[in-house]
Amino acid sequence: MRLHLPSSSAFTLASAFAFLLLPALARGQAAVRLTADDVARRALASSFEVEAQAHELEAARAGVDQANAGYYPKLTAAARVARLSDVDNAALGNLVLAPMAQPGPLDDGDQLVAAPLSFPTVLNQYALSAQLQVPLSDYLLRVPHVTGSASANEKASALTLESARLRVATEARKLFYAWMQSRLQLNVAEQTLVQTNAHLADTKKLLDAGVISNADVLSAEAQVAQSELLLERAKNAAAFNERRIRTLMHDPGSAPYELGETVGDPGAASAGTGAGVVAVSSTPHATNGAQLEQQALARRLELKAIDQSRKALGEQASAVRVQNLPRLDGTAELTFANPNPRFVPQRAQFDATWSLGVQLSWTPTDIAGASAQARGVDARAAALRSQQQAQSDAIKLEVARAVQAQDEAAKAIDTSQRRLRSAEEAHRVRTLMFQNGRGTGVEVTDAEVELTRAKLELIAAQVGRRVAEVELAHASGANVGSK
């Protein structure tokens, strides 16, 4: 891993990669090269958070279909079979009839007959019926608000899903750079151990020559022990960060990972290399924080999702208030029954009858409950408005922090490079002086510590610049819409 240091730097590309590839070669497995975009892509493909939001979107789409079903008339079909208990109907007396007479006044010769009056009951009852109810008033007053609310919820869910994808991709890239930093720190720890062992060898030679005392050798041995501890900690940090990446990507394999980009590559953070990757757009040096804040407020998907949720609640409140108004329904009914109750007297045969009409209904006792429900929905919409304002403030601060981090990272790189050059030269001079008996072991030890610290700071500065680029792109909304 090249850190783009001056050509005189001992911190070289060859030594870095030679050390980083040794574990993979030792295990006999081909190392998997990873870049920040690779980690983001694989994290998105296996993220449970993204999967959960995708299911939420499916639920919202189902809600839209359910709301659109409100335009369908309500059709109810029923079939009925019954056996009635036998009852004794009291006789209603007789009717005097002239069965042979023509309608009108009777003639003197018309014959009269006394006929018993009774209504027979058909005990076996069969009926098929269908009812159609058309919600005429709902078509104009209620259903448009319900469908509007469901559509806004669907848009909010889609925006939330995309926001989750951007957030997961951003965190994946930041984790990759944390792993990169730990791998480079591991290389520095290895170099430091080599340097301290070399110094220990020099002290033993000078001790044999009688130039220094045994105390200098013991001090060098203590410094070697400290370097070994630094190396062990660096190994643990690198292994833990690799484990974090493997868990984030849900990688079931055991092949080791290899760095696929360098901290000095200025375009790697903004390169999208494959389908399905939420890439980070290149964000120029921010000289106008207010402009970036306005861009963030206009592009951040979290704010747009809250807007859609507020719209959904507004439509929902309007739909609830419609319940306070009278309701108009169109009705149609078809009955095919044996016996058909509209035929008097009953007869044991199937007859069909129908009816058409409109019905106006109103339940004034529901007004209080509907009004209270509408107020509750309005209150939730107001709460979302407050949350949106709080989110806007948080986004402004996020942008400000990202801008500062980018500026500080650029300054830190320049400072760390100059400090490293100074530390390398000081270490070289102190080592030569000690080897020639003109310096002390303490001076060499101090120079080694300073050189190690300078290398680690340069790594932190360069990785910090990459992290700052990712954070600023996310905070300002520059990564919205990138694929």
Beta strands, then each sheet from edge to edge (+ up, - down):
strand 1: 32-34
strand 2: 74-83
strand 3: 94-97
strand 4: 113-116
strand 5: 124-134
strand 6: 257-259
strand 7: 327-338
strand 8: 351-361
sheet 1: 1+ 6+
sheet 2: 2+ 5- 7+ 8-
sheet 3: 3+ 4-
end
